[in-house]
């Protein structure tokens, strides 16, 4: 009985785990760091993961069914369990992990709010400002901000064209990362 419950939970988590894995894989594309200049640091990687998680959550936000809401929550849970595990691997003490995860969650929600509000206002400059502030620490070139903005708009379109049922199966596909040296 207990084994059946555990296996059921693991199978339920597989699509969310796969969706989160796709977010991380995309966020780690070298073009974001080498071409656009996102900092290849723990904080920079967190910001790129946050941006890609935002893209998925923004897409799922319009869906009103309980299964999709639960899937979004499961992806969020995967993300923060991973953050917790990474902090522990980096040697953060058990006592400090909770505080650090709480701070990461606050940063995550602040970024989501800034991105969502700019998109709702159809404010391209506001979105670029949020990217510059959150991802690039105020140091991005206008060209990098434009490339990231274009990428985000393309990613939103790609995800909008993906069936919700496919997303809930963990089939999250992003467009190629922007590479300013190749002109994309």
Secondary structure, 3 states (H helix, E strand, C coil): CHHHHHHHHHHHHHHHHHHHHHHHHHHCCHHHHHCCCCCCCHHHHHHHHHHHHHHHHHHHHCCCCHHHHHHHHHHHHHHHHHHHHHHHHCCCCHHHHHHHHHHHHHHHHHHHHHHHHHHHCCCHHHHHHHHHHHCCCCCCCHHHHHHHHHHHHHHHHHHHCCCHHHHHCCCCCCCCCCCCCCCC
